[in-house]
Amino acid sequence: MSRRARLYLITPPVFELAAFSRALEEALSGGDVACVQLRLKDTPDAEILRIGAALKPIVQAADAALILNDRPDLASRLDADGVHVGQSDASYAEARRLMGKDRIVGVTCHNSRDLAYEAAEAGADYVAFGAFYPTRTKDPSHWADPELLAIWQETMETPCVAIGGITIENAEPLVRAGADFVAVSAGVWTHPDGPATAIANFNALFDRIAD
């Protein structure tokens, strides 16, 4: 297959900025990462902006895009590369209005092709399906099957992201099914050999499947 998946890295839910900045820079040395999503729940706006401003140059120096979770208003103020919105966050239309036509807007679609078709037809840059596996990052309210990725890949051109409990050990079926991007958080940050090794291993997997 010629399509090659890429890694969509999500930050840990809680971290100390100085230490994580160093960890992120080291992790990104492990290989190709398409984007880094800054995902901070229950954090004051000013703190999100402060952290985002500190991490943005690290992410962009690695040729990755900085994506802010949930908040297109803050993503616009931060001049982030994009925003990811859930079904209970700002609408796609509102996110696009705030971000402009040249920034990335991705949309959570859970396990629903209908939500994904709606987002894609509206102009979303990607749709995200999941959760595929149990995850400690959040308590999933929807479960997706790899067949959903295969059907999407066969019928639509808008890229799709697989998310939810993904590790180097369980990612292969999702990549083979059709995930354009594999979203990973704990599977990178808690890897026993370190985040850079995890990223290198994911890239080796993507290369092998794409050959």
Z-matrix of the N, CA and C atoms (Angstrom, degrees):
N
C 1 1.462
C 2 1.523 1 109.10
N 3 1.330 2 116.63 1 143.60
C 4 1.456 3 120.18 2 -176.75
C 5 1.523 4 112.14 3 -91.29
N 6 1.330 5 117.53 4 -25.44
C 7 1.463 6 120.07 5 179.13
C 8 1.528 7 109.30 6 -66.74
N 9 1.322 8 116.41 7 133.37
C 10 1.456 9 120.67 8 178.58
C 11 1.521 10 109.64 9 -118.60
N 12 1.311 11 116.43 10 125.09
C 13 1.457 12 120.55 11 177.23
C 14 1.527 13 110.00 12 -70.18
N 15 1.336 14 115.52 13 160.71
C 16 1.458 15 121.27 14 176.43
C 17 1.522 16 108.98 15 -134.21
N 18 1.309 17 115.34 16 161.55
C 19 1.462 18 121.31 17 -176.52
C 20 1.528 19 110.63 18 -88.59
N 21 1.323 20 115.01 19 134.07
C 22 1.463 21 123.93 20 175.97
C 23 1.529 22 105.03 21 -114.22
N 24 1.314 23 116.60 22 101.47
C 25 1.458 24 122.12 23 -172.15
C 26 1.525 25 110.50 24 -89.96
N 27 1.332 26 115.82 25 133.91
C 28 1.467 27 121.85 26 178.46
C 29 1.524 28 108.57 27 -114.81
N 30 1.317 29 116.27 28 135.57
C 31 1.456 30 120.11 29 -178.71
C 32 1.532 31 110.57 30 -66.97
N 33 1.331 32 117.33 31 158.13
C 34 1.468 33 119.70 32 172.05
C 35 1.529 34 110.22 33 -60.93
N 36 1.334 35 117.68 34 158.04
C 37 1.471 36 119.69 35 -177.72
C 38 1.524 37 113.47 36 -68.11
N 39 1.335 38 116.52 37 -26.60
C 40 1.466 39 121.62 38 179.78
C 41 1.521 40 107.86 39 -141.57
N 42 1.325 41 116.81 40 137.08
C 43 1.461 42 119.68 41 176.55
C 44 1.521 43 110.12 42 -160.79
N 45 1.319 44 115.09 43 161.39
C 46 1.463 45 122.39 44 174.98
C 47 1.518 46 106.70 45 -96.18
N 48 1.325 47 117.36 46 128.41
C 49 1.452 48 121.47 47 -165.87
C 50 1.525 49 113.77 48 -59.03
N 51 1.317 50 118.06 49 -49.12
C 52 1.466 51 119.98 50 -174.54
C 53 1.526 52 110.78 51 -61.92
N 54 1.338 53 116.26 52 -47.60
C 55 1.459 54 119.84 53 -179.45
C 56 1.515 55 111.28 54 -66.19
N 57 1.343 56 116.85 55 -40.18
C 58 1.463 57 118.79 56 -178.16
C 59 1.521 58 111.45 57 -70.79
N 60 1.308 59 117.66 58 -33.26
C 61 1.467 60 119.75 59 177.13
C 62 1.516 61 110.61 60 -57.75
N 63 1.327 62 116.26 61 -43.49
C 64 1.467 63 120.55 62 177.94
C 65 1.528 64 110.58 63 -66.90
N 66 1.339 65 116.04 64 -42.08
C 67 1.467 66 120.45 65 -179.56
C 68 1.520 67 111.18 66 -64.13
N 69 1.332 68 116.59 67 -39.28
C 70 1.457 69 120.56 68 -179.42
C 71 1.521 70 110.65 69 -66.63
N 72 1.315 71 116.63 70 -44.44
C 73 1.458 72 119.91 71 179.35
C 74 1.522 73 110.98 72 -60.46
N 75 1.321 74 116.12 73 -42.65
C 76 1.463 75 119.99 74 178.48
C 77 1.523 76 111.15 75 -66.36
N 78 1.334 77 116.50 76 -42.17
C 79 1.464 78 120.57 77 -179.87
C 80 1.519 79 110.97 78 -60.34
N 81 1.323 80 116.60 79 -44.27
C 82 1.464 81 120.82 80 -176.74
C 83 1.521 82 112.48 81 -68.19
N 84 1.331 83 117.11 82 -14.99
C 85 1.464 84 120.09 83 174.63
C 86 1.525 85 111.79 84 -73.32
N 87 1.334 86 116.86 85 -9.95
C 88 1.458 87 120.62 86 -176.52
C 89 1.514 88 114.83 87 -76.80
N 90 1.337 89 117.28 88 -14.81
C 91 1.464 90 118.92 89 179.54
C 92 1.513 91 111.57 90 149.19
N 93 1.325 92 115.40 91 -171.50
C 94 1.456 93 122.71 92 -174.33
C 95 1.526 94 112.17 93 -63.09
N 96 1.324 95 115.40 94 130.80
C 97 1.460 96 123.23 95 172.24
C 98 1.526 97 106.58 96 -133.10
N 99 1.313 98 117.02 97 127.51
C 100 1.461 99 120.33 98 -177.41
C 101 1.522 100 111.39 99 -71.95
N 102 1.328 101 115.79 100 -43.96
C 103 1.451 102 119.59 101 -177.29
C 104 1.517 103 110.33 102 -157.66
N 105 1.315 104 114.76 103 161.74
C 106 1.458 105 122.37 104 175.70
C 107 1.517 106 106.97 105 -124.18
N 108 1.329 107 115.72 106 119.14
C 109 1.462 108 120.17 107 178.20
C 110 1.523 109 109.14 108 -93.06
N 111 1.330 110 115.56 109 122.36
C 112 1.456 111 121.72 110 174.48
C 113 1.521 112 107.23 111 -84.59
N 114 1.338 113 115.09 112 110.79
C 115 1.466 114 120.58 113 -174.61
C 116 1.520 115 108.42 114 -120.15
N 117 1.320 116 115.41 115 100.93
C 118 1.466 117 121.59 116 -178.93
C 119 1.517 118 108.64 117 -127.29
N 120 1.329 119 115.41 118 111.72
C 121 1.457 120 120.75 119 178.59
C 122 1.528 121 109.46 120 -93.76
N 123 1.319 122 116.09 121 149.55
C 124 1.472 123 121.83 122 175.34
C 125 1.521 124 112.05 123 53.62
N 126 1.324 125 116.05 124 40.90
C 127 1.463 126 122.46 125 179.81
C 128 1.523 127 108.65 126 -119.05
N 129 1.335 128 118.24 127 134.77
C 130 1.473 129 119.79 128 179.97
C 131 1.525 130 111.66 129 -58.02
N 132 1.307 131 114.97 130 147.96
C 133 1.462 132 120.47 131 -177.71
C 134 1.521 133 111.78 132 -55.62
N 135 1.313 134 117.08 133 -44.65
C 136 1.462 135 120.21 134 -177.61
C 137 1.523 136 111.07 135 -61.59
N 138 1.321 137 116.70 136 -35.36
C 139 1.457 138 120.50 137 179.59
C 140 1.527 139 111.09 138 -71.42
N 141 1.321 140 116.66 139 -39.93
C 142 1.465 141 120.09 140 176.10
C 143 1.530 142 110.19 141 -59.85
N 144 1.311 143 116.32 142 -43.83
C 145 1.469 144 120.13 143 179.92
C 146 1.530 145 110.98 144 -65.92
N 147 1.330 146 116.79 145 -39.44
C 148 1.469 147 120.33 146 179.48
C 149 1.526 148 110.55 147 -64.49
N 150 1.323 149 116.10 148 -46.29
C 151 1.466 150 120.60 149 -179.24
C 152 1.521 151 110.25 150 -66.74
N 153 1.329 152 116.15 151 -43.80
C 154 1.457 153 119.69 152 179.87
C 155 1.521 154 112.36 153 -60.34
N 156 1.327 155 116.25 154 -41.72
C 157 1.468 156 119.97 155 179.91
C 158 1.517 157 111.36 156 -64.66
N 159 1.340 158 116.90 157 -33.53
C 160 1.463 159 120.21 158 179.41
C 161 1.529 160 112.16 159 -74.71
N 162 1.340 161 116.74 160 -35.20
C 163 1.465 162 120.26 161 -175.99
C 164 1.528 163 113.01 162 -85.46
N 165 1.319 164 117.46 163 -25.44
C 166 1.465 165 120.37 164 -174.33
C 167 1.529 166 113.32 165 -55.38
N 168 1.343 167 119.87 166 -47.91
C 169 1.468 168 118.12 167 -179.79
C 170 1.527 169 113.53 168 -65.48
N 171 1.326 170 117.38 169 -30.20
C 172 1.474 171 120.47 170 177.60
C 173 1.520 172 109.56 171 -66.74
N 174 1.335 173 115.93 172 -45.27
C 175 1.465 174 121.35 173 -179.36
C 176 1.527 175 110.42 174 -64.79
N 177 1.322 176 115.99 175 -48.37
C 178 1.462 177 119.34 176 -175.38
C 179 1.525 178 112.06 177 -69.53
N 180 1.342 179 117.75 178 -28.31
C 181 1.460 180 120.56 179 176.90
C 182 1.526 181 111.40 180 -64.79
N 183 1.342 182 116.28 181 -22.71
C 184 1.460 183 121.42 182 177.94
C 185 1.529 184 111.58 183 -94.50
N 186 1.334 185 116.95 184 14.59
C 187 1.468 186 122.53 185 -179.14
C 188 1.523 187 112.23 186 59.98
N 189 1.325 188 115.87 187 31.89
C 190 1.457 189 121.72 188 175.64
C 191 1.526 190 108.29 189 -110.56
N 192 1.322 191 115.90 190 161.01
C 193 1.461 192 121.76 191 179.07
C 194 1.519 193 109.54 192 -98.63
N 195 1.333 194 116.93 193 138.75
C 196 1.459 195 120.95 194 174.59
C 197 1.520 196 108.71 195 -90.68
N 198 1.332 197 115.31 196 119.20
C 199 1.461 198 122.76 197 -179.62
C 200 1.526 199 107.96 198 -112.68
N 201 1.313 200 117.65 199 129.16
C 202 1.462 201 120.61 200 176.49
C 203 1.519 202 109.23 201 -97.44
N 204 1.310 203 116.23 202 136.04
C 205 1.461 204 120.60 203 -179.55
C 206 1.530 205 110.77 204 -82.36
N 207 1.315 206 115.94 205 138.99
C 208 1.470 207 124.41 206 166.97
C 209 1.529 208 116.49 207 76.94
N 210 1.315 209 118.58 208 -36.78
C 211 1.458 210 121.09 209 -161.77
C 212 1.527 211 113.54 210 -117.48
N 213 1.334 212 118.23 211 87.21
C 214 1.459 213 119.45 212 177.97
C 215 1.522 214 112.87 213 -63.76
N 216 1.335 215 117.85 214 -28.82
C 217 1.457 216 119.57 215 178.57
C 218 1.529 217 110.67 216 -63.79
N 219 1.345 218 116.47 217 -44.02
C 220 1.458 219 119.96 218 178.41
C 221 1.531 220 111.18 219 -73.59
N 222 1.327 221 117.02 220 -35.59
C 223 1.469 222 120.15 221 178.23
C 224 1.521 223 110.57 222 -60.93
N 225 1.334 224 116.54 223 -38.51
C 226 1.456 225 120.59 224 178.27
C 227 1.527 226 110.81 225 -67.35
N 228 1.329 227 116.60 226 -43.51
C 229 1.469 228 120.41 227 179.40
C 230 1.528 229 111.09 228 -65.01
N 231 1.317 230 115.85 229 -34.74
C 232 1.462 231 120.97 230 -179.97
C 233 1.523 232 112.15 231 -77.09
N 234 1.335 233 115.90 232 -14.93
C 235 1.463 234 121.59 233 -172.58
C 236 1.526 235 109.77 234 59.15
N 237 1.329 236 114.93 235 41.92
C 238 1.463 237 121.02 236 177.34
C 239 1.520 238 109.51 237 -70.39
N 240 1.324 239 115.54 238 164.86
C 241 1.463 240 119.99 239 179.85
C 242 1.522 241 111.97 240 -75.26
N 243 1.334 242 116.36 241 -19.23
C 244 1.451 243 118.44 242 -179.59
C 245 1.511 244 112.42 243 -175.10
N 246 1.324 245 114.85 244 -179.45
C 247 1.461 246 121.95 245 178.42
C 248 1.518 247 108.91 246 -141.27
N 249 1.326 248 115.18 247 149.62
C 250 1.467 249 121.03 248 174.59
C 251 1.520 250 107.51 249 -117.98
N 252 1.332 251 116.62 250 125.82
C 253 1.460 252 120.25 251 -178.42
C 254 1.519 253 110.57 252 -117.57
N 255 1.336 254 114.86 253 138.56
C 256 1.454 255 121.54 254 174.20
C 257 1.513 256 110.78 255 -89.00
N 258 1.320 257 115.54 256 175.55
C 259 1.462 258 119.35 257 -178.23
C 260 1.525 259 112.16 258 -67.82
N 261 1.326 260 117.62 259 -22.02
C 262 1.468 261 120.55 260 -179.86
C 263 1.528 262 111.99 261 -101.44
N 264 1.336 263 116.67 262 4.51
C 265 1.461 264 120.82 263 177.72
C 266 1.531 265 109.28 264 -94.17
N 267 1.310 266 116.74 265 -157.63
C 268 1.463 267 120.43 266 175.75
C 269 1.527 268 109.84 267 -60.84
N 270 1.324 269 116.30 268 151.61
C 271 1.460 270 120.17 269 177.55
C 272 1.524 271 110.08 270 -69.29
N 273 1.331 272 115.92 271 162.63
C 274 1.459 273 119.15 272 175.97
C 275 1.526 274 109.83 273 -59.11
N 276 1.316 275 117.29 274 -43.30
C 277 1.470 276 120.78 275 -177.46
C 278 1.519 277 111.13 276 -60.52
N 279 1.338 278 116.48 277 -42.50
C 280 1.460 279 120.13 278 179.32
C 281 1.524 280 110.52 279 -67.26
N 282 1.337 281 116.33 280 -41.60
C 283 1.467 282 120.08 281 178.31
C 284 1.524 283 110.79 282 -61.58
N 285 1.314 284 117.02 283 -43.07
C 286 1.463 285 120.63 284 -179.47
C 287 1.532 286 110.49 285 -66.34
N 288 1.315 287 116.34 286 -39.48
C 289 1.464 288 119.72 287 178.97
C 290 1.529 289 110.53 288 -60.28
N 291 1.322 290 115.99 289 -43.11
C 292 1.461 291 120.35 290 -177.41
C 293 1.530 292 112.40 291 -74.68
N 294 1.327 293 116.42 292 -34.82
C 295 1.462 294 120.29 293 -174.35
C 296 1.521 295 113.27 294 -88.03
N 297 1.332 296 117.06 295 -23.36
C 298 1.459 297 119.72 296 -176.39
C 299 1.514 298 111.32 297 85.40
N 300 1.310 299 116.23 298 171.11
C 301 1.468 300 120.09 299 -171.95
C 302 1.527 301 113.82 300 -76.50
N 303 1.320 302 118.33 301 -18.52
C 304 1.465 303 120.42 302 -173.65
C 305 1.525 304 114.30 303 -97.21
N 306 1.329 305 117.66 304 -5.25
C 307 1.465 306 120.58 305 179.72
C 308 1.527 307 109.89 306 -96.25
N 309 1.308 308 115.15 307 161.45
C 310 1.463 309 121.35 308 -177.96
C 311 1.526 310 110.26 309 -81.13
N 312 1.313 311 115.62 310 132.53
C 313 1.466 312 121.21 311 170.45
C 314 1.522 313 108.04 312 -129.03
N 315 1.332 314 115.69 313 116.45
C 316 1.462 315 121.40 314 177.61
C 317 1.515 316 110.34 315 -112.94
N 318 1.322 317 116.39 316 154.67
C 319 1.460 318 120.97 317 -172.12
C 320 1.532 319 110.40 318 -132.43
N 321 1.330 320 116.32 319 130.70
C 322 1.457 321 122.25 320 171.50
C 323 1.523 322 109.68 321 -69.49
N 324 1.329 323 116.39 322 129.59
C 325 1.463 324 120.31 323 179.76
C 326 1.529 325 112.54 324 -125.05
N 327 1.335 326 116.58 325 9.33
C 328 1.461 327 122.95 326 176.62
C 329 1.541 328 110.47 327 54.25
N 330 1.341 329 116.31 328 -116.98
C 331 1.470 330 120.29 329 178.05
C 332 1.521 331 110.88 330 -120.68
N 333 1.345 332 115.57 331 27.47
C 334 1.463 333 120.77 332 -172.01
C 335 1.518 334 112.48 333 -110.33
N 336 1.326 335 115.43 334 116.40
C 337 1.462 336 118.83 335 173.43
C 338 1.523 337 110.93 336 -67.09
N 339 1.324 338 117.04 337 -33.16
C 340 1.464 339 120.13 338 -179.48
C 341 1.523 340 110.68 339 -62.46
N 342 1.350 341 116.91 340 -45.69
C 343 1.458 342 119.92 341 177.47
C 344 1.526 343 110.55 342 -62.73
N 345 1.320 344 115.77 343 -38.75
C 346 1.466 345 120.00 344 -178.34
C 347 1.521 346 111.26 345 -68.79
N 348 1.334 347 117.23 346 -42.85
C 349 1.463 348 119.74 347 177.44
C 350 1.523 349 110.49 348 -61.15
N 351 1.325 350 115.59 349 -41.08
C 352 1.465 351 120.22 350 -179.93
C 353 1.524 352 110.43 351 -62.54
N 354 1.334 353 116.80 352 -45.07
C 355 1.470 354 120.74 353 -179.45
C 356 1.524 355 110.96 354 -66.37
N 357 1.332 356 116.33 355 -43.66
C 358 1.461 357 120.26 356 -178.89
C 359 1.522 358 111.32 357 -63.59
N 360 1.329 359 116.03 358 -43.74
C 361 1.460 360 119.73 359 -179.54
C 362 1.529 361 111.45 360 -66.11
N 363 1.341 362 116.51 361 -28.95
C 364 1.466 363 120.06 362 177.76
C 365 1.521 364 111.74 363 -74.51
N 366 1.344 365 116.64 364 -20.58
C 367 1.451 366 119.93 365 177.34
C 368 1.516 367 115.75 366 119.25
N 369 1.336 368 118.06 367 11.75
C 370 1.464 369 120.72 368 179.77
C 371 1.529 370 110.72 369 -57.34
N 372 1.315 371 115.72 370 143.62
C 373 1.460 372 120.12 371 179.80
C 374 1.517 373 112.10 372 -77.35
N 375 1.322 374 117.24 373 -25.70
C 376 1.461 375 121.54 374 173.09
C 377 1.525 376 108.89 375 -157.67
N 378 1.317 377 115.46 376 159.31
C 379 1.462 378 121.94 377 172.60
C 380 1.526 379 107.51 378 -119.59
N 381 1.326 380 115.97 379 145.29
C 382 1.466 381 120.95 380 -177.88
C 383 1.514 382 110.32 381 -115.83
N 384 1.321 383 115.79 382 128.41
C 385 1.461 384 122.13 383 178.23
C 386 1.525 385 109.92 384 -111.13
N 387 1.322 386 116.72 385 145.03
C 388 1.452 387 121.19 386 176.02
C 389 1.527 388 110.29 387 158.90
N 390 1.293 389 116.89 388 178.71
C 391 1.466 390 126.89 389 6.56
C 392 1.533 391 110.53 390 -86.12
N 393 1.341 392 114.55 391 146.90
C 394 1.452 393 120.14 392 178.05
C 395 1.528 394 112.55 393 -93.13
N 396 1.320 395 116.69 394 -28.41
C 397 1.457 396 121.94 395 -179.83
C 398 1.525 397 108.87 396 -137.95
N 399 1.332 398 117.29 397 159.48
C 400 1.468 399 119.70 398 174.97
C 401 1.532 400 110.45 399 -57.96
N 402 1.311 401 115.44 400 144.60
C 403 1.458 402 120.24 401 -177.08
C 404 1.514 403 110.61 402 -138.53
N 405 1.323 404 115.62 403 144.66
C 406 1.465 405 120.55 404 176.54
C 407 1.526 406 111.54 405 -85.72
N 408 1.330 407 117.96 406 -13.07
C 409 1.456 408 121.30 407 -176.61
C 410 1.524 409 111.30 408 -69.83
N 411 1.334 410 116.37 409 -38.15
C 412 1.464 411 120.52 410 177.83
C 413 1.525 412 107.97 411 -154.56
N 414 1.328 413 115.81 412 164.95
C 415 1.457 414 120.83 413 179.12
C 416 1.523 415 108.17 414 -92.99
N 417 1.339 416 118.37 415 104.34
C 418 1.463 417 119.76 416 -173.41
C 419 1.523 418 112.50 417 -63.05
N 420 1.319 419 115.59 418 137.73
C 421 1.464 420 121.03 419 175.24
C 422 1.524 421 111.23 420 -100.48
N 423 1.327 422 116.91 421 -8.74
C 424 1.463 423 121.75 422 179.53
C 425 1.525 424 108.64 423 -138.88
N 426 1.331 425 115.35 424 145.21
C 427 1.466 426 121.16 425 177.90
C 428 1.514 427 109.00 426 -120.64
N 429 1.320 428 115.87 427 136.76
C 430 1.465 429 121.56 428 -178.38
C 431 1.520 430 110.51 429 -115.92
N 432 1.322 431 115.45 430 153.45
C 433 1.459 432 122.43 431 179.84
C 434 1.531 433 108.67 432 -109.00
N 435 1.333 434 117.48 433 143.67
C 436 1.469 435 119.15 434 179.63
C 437 1.527 436 113.89 435 -53.97
N 438 1.325 437 117.26 436 -26.67
C 439 1.469 438 120.20 437 179.24
C 440 1.534 439 111.13 438 -58.76
N 441 1.335 440 116.23 439 -29.87
C 442 1.457 441 120.21 440 178.40
C 443 1.525 442 111.06 441 -60.99
N 444 1.336 443 116.31 442 -38.93
C 445 1.468 444 120.72 443 178.06
C 446 1.519 445 110.96 444 -65.93
N 447 1.325 446 115.78 445 -40.42
C 448 1.465 447 120.19 446 -179.37
C 449 1.523 448 111.06 447 -64.76
N 450 1.319 449 116.39 448 -44.36
C 451 1.462 450 120.31 449 179.68
C 452 1.529 451 110.15 450 -63.72
N 453 1.325 452 115.44 451 -42.71
C 454 1.470 453 119.30 452 179.65
C 455 1.529 454 110.79 453 -62.04
N 456 1.315 455 116.40 454 -45.04
C 457 1.462 456 120.70 455 -177.80
C 458 1.533 457 111.27 456 -62.61
N 459 1.314 458 116.31 457 -33.33
C 460 1.468 459 120.82 458 -178.54
C 461 1.525 460 112.65 459 -77.00
N 462 1.331 461 116.96 460 -24.87
C 463 1.463 462 119.36 461 -169.75
C 464 1.521 463 115.06 462 -114.09
N 465 1.344 464 117.06 463 -19.27
C 466 1.464 465 119.72 464 -173.52
C 467 1.526 466 111.04 465 -131.47
N 468 1.337 467 115.34 466 153.74
C 469 1.466 468 120.50 467 178.29
C 470 1.526 469 112.59 468 -98.08
N 471 1.322 470 118.12 469 -20.04
C 472 1.465 471 120.94 470 178.59
C 473 1.524 472 109.10 471 -62.09
N 474 1.327 473 119.01 472 128.13
C 475 1.470 474 120.79 473 -178.03
C 476 1.529 475 112.27 474 -60.88
N 477 1.327 476 115.07 475 150.99
C 478 1.459 477 120.12 476 177.98
C 479 1.526 478 110.71 477 -121.58
N 480 1.318 479 114.27 478 146.14
C 481 1.459 480 123.11 479 179.65
C 482 1.526 481 108.25 480 -113.52
N 483 1.320 482 116.93 481 132.62
C 484 1.463 483 122.11 482 172.27
C 485 1.522 484 107.88 483 -97.60
N 486 1.341 485 116.37 484 134.04
C 487 1.455 486 120.54 485 -176.14
C 488 1.524 487 110.43 486 -141.18
N 489 1.325 488 115.21 487 152.48
C 490 1.459 489 119.71 488 173.08
C 491 1.507 490 114.47 489 113.61
N 492 1.335 491 116.81 490 96.75
C 493 1.456 492 121.89 491 173.17
C 494 1.516 493 115.16 492 67.89
N 495 1.321 494 117.90 493 23.40
C 496 1.464 495 120.37 494 -173.64
C 497 1.526 496 110.36 495 -84.48
N 498 1.328 497 114.65 496 133.75
C 499 1.461 498 122.73 497 176.83
C 500 1.525 499 108.24 498 -129.71
N 501 1.319 500 115.36 499 173.17
C 502 1.464 501 118.67 500 177.37
C 503 1.528 502 110.77 501 -63.34
N 504 1.327 503 116.88 502 -25.94
C 505 1.472 504 120.05 503 -178.22
C 506 1.523 505 112.91 504 -76.69
N 507 1.341 506 118.05 505 -27.95
C 508 1.472 507 118.66 506 -174.49
C 509 1.528 508 113.84 507 -116.76
N 510 1.340 509 117.64 508 6.38
C 511 1.462 510 120.43 509 -174.40
C 512 1.523 511 113.78 510 -75.85
N 513 1.328 512 117.84 511 -29.45
C 514 1.465 513 120.29 512 -169.69
C 515 1.526 514 114.13 513 -55.90
N 516 1.339 515 120.21 514 -45.20
C 517 1.468 516 118.45 515 -179.96
C 518 1.526 517 113.09 516 -60.24
N 519 1.315 518 116.95 517 -32.27
C 520 1.464 519 120.32 518 -179.72
C 521 1.523 520 111.13 519 -72.67
N 522 1.318 521 116.17 520 -40.04
C 523 1.468 522 120.21 521 177.40
C 524 1.520 523 110.06 522 -65.39
N 525 1.310 524 116.56 523 -44.87
C 526 1.472 525 120.15 524 179.59
C 527 1.527 526 111.47 525 -65.32
N 528 1.334 527 116.81 526 -31.06
C 529 1.469 528 119.84 527 179.98
C 530 1.521 529 111.90 528 -71.90
N 531 1.358 530 116.98 529 -27.33
C 532 1.461 531 117.70 530 176.94
C 533 1.507 532 116.65 531 137.89
N 534 1.332 533 118.69 532 10.72
C 535 1.469 534 119.25 533 178.38
C 536 1.530 535 110.06 534 -64.84
N 537 1.321 536 116.53 535 126.98
C 538 1.464 537 120.48 536 174.09
C 539 1.521 538 110.95 537 -79.16
N 540 1.326 539 115.22 538 -32.58
C 541 1.456 540 122.12 539 177.94
C 542 1.518 541 108.75 540 -133.85
N 543 1.330 542 115.52 541 144.33
C 544 1.452 543 121.75 542 177.94
C 545 1.522 544 107.07 543 -116.32
N 546 1.335 545 116.54 544 115.21
C 547 1.464 546 121.69 545 -177.40
C 548 1.524 547 109.58 546 -89.02
N 549 1.307 548 115.96 547 125.86
C 550 1.463 549 121.43 548 -174.78
C 551 1.526 550 109.59 549 -137.35
N 552 1.317 551 115.65 550 137.75
C 553 1.461 552 121.12 551 173.18
C 554 1.523 553 109.02 552 -122.51
N 555 1.337 554 117.51 553 -83.84
C 556 1.467 555 120.44 554 -177.12
C 557 1.523 556 112.23 555 -58.84
N 558 1.332 557 116.88 556 -31.50
C 559 1.466 558 120.50 557 -179.95
C 560 1.514 559 113.59 558 -62.82
N 561 1.330 560 116.49 559 -18.43
C 562 1.469 561 121.63 560 172.79
C 563 1.525 562 110.78 561 -99.38
N 564 1.335 563 116.10 562 -52.19
C 565 1.472 564 119.60 563 -170.34
C 566 1.514 565 113.51 564 -70.34
N 567 1.335 566 118.36 565 -25.19
C 568 1.471 567 120.55 566 179.69
C 569 1.523 568 112.59 567 -108.20
N 570 1.338 569 117.24 568 14.14
C 571 1.467 570 120.03 569 179.05
C 572 1.532 571 109.66 570 -60.37
N 573 1.339 572 117.62 571 133.61
C 574 1.472 573 119.62 572 -174.88
C 575 1.517 574 114.97 573 -60.24
N 576 1.336 575 116.92 574 -25.30
C 577 1.469 576 120.01 575 179.33
C 578 1.526 577 112.53 576 -99.83
N 579 1.333 578 116.60 577 8.71
C 580 1.452 579 120.94 578 176.52
C 581 1.519 580 113.34 579 99.32
N 582 1.338 581 116.82 580 155.76
C 583 1.462 582 121.74 581 -176.44
C 584 1.532 583 114.35 582 -60.99
N 585 1.327 584 117.87 583 -38.74
C 586 1.467 585 119.30 584 -178.79
C 587 1.523 586 110.60 585 -63.49
N 588 1.329 587 116.43 586 -40.10
C 589 1.467 588 120.25 587 177.45
C 590 1.523 589 110.45 588 -65.09
N 591 1.332 590 116.60 589 -40.53
C 592 1.458 591 119.96 590 177.92
C 593 1.525 592 110.83 591 -59.33
N 594 1.327 593 117.00 592 -45.39
C 595 1.463 594 120.66 593 -179.84
C 596 1.527 595 110.69 594 -65.12
N 597 1.309 596 116.95 595 -40.56
C 598 1.467 597 120.47 596 176.67
C 599 1.528 598 110.29 597 -61.39
N 600 1.332 599 116.83 598 -40.97
C 601 1.466 600 120.78 599 -179.24
C 602 1.526 601 111.53 600 -67.19
N 603 1.325 602 116.68 601 -39.38
C 604 1.465 603 119.30 602 177.11
C 605 1.528 604 110.36 603 -62.98
N 606 1.317 605 117.05 604 -43.50
C 607 1.456 606 119.43 605 179.71
C 608 1.527 607 112.07 606 -64.54
N 609 1.323 608 116.67 607 -36.94
C 610 1.461 609 119.80 608 176.49
C 611 1.532 610 110.55 609 -63.55
N 612 1.334 611 116.19 610 -39.53
C 613 1.469 612 120.81 611 177.02
C 614 1.523 613 110.54 612 -63.45
N 615 1.322 614 117.09 613 -46.23
C 616 1.474 615 120.76 614 -179.30
C 617 1.536 616 110.50 615 -61.76
N 618 1.326 617 116.21 616 -41.99
C 619 1.467 618 120.23 617 179.04
C 620 1.527 619 110.87 618 -62.30
N 621 1.308 620 115.56 619 -43.94
C 622 1.464 621 120.42 620 -176.80
C 623 1.532 622 111.26 621 -63.72
N 624 1.318 623 116.37 622 -42.52
C 625 1.456 624 120.01 623 -178.94
C 626 1.517 625 111.78 624 -72.01
N 627 1.332 626 116.50 625 -32.09
C 628 1.467 627 120.42 626 -178.53
C 629 1.520 628 112.84 627 -74.83
N 630 1.323 629 117.66 628 -22.41
C 631 1.471 630 120.93 629 -177.71
C 632 1.523 631 111.57 630 -63.92
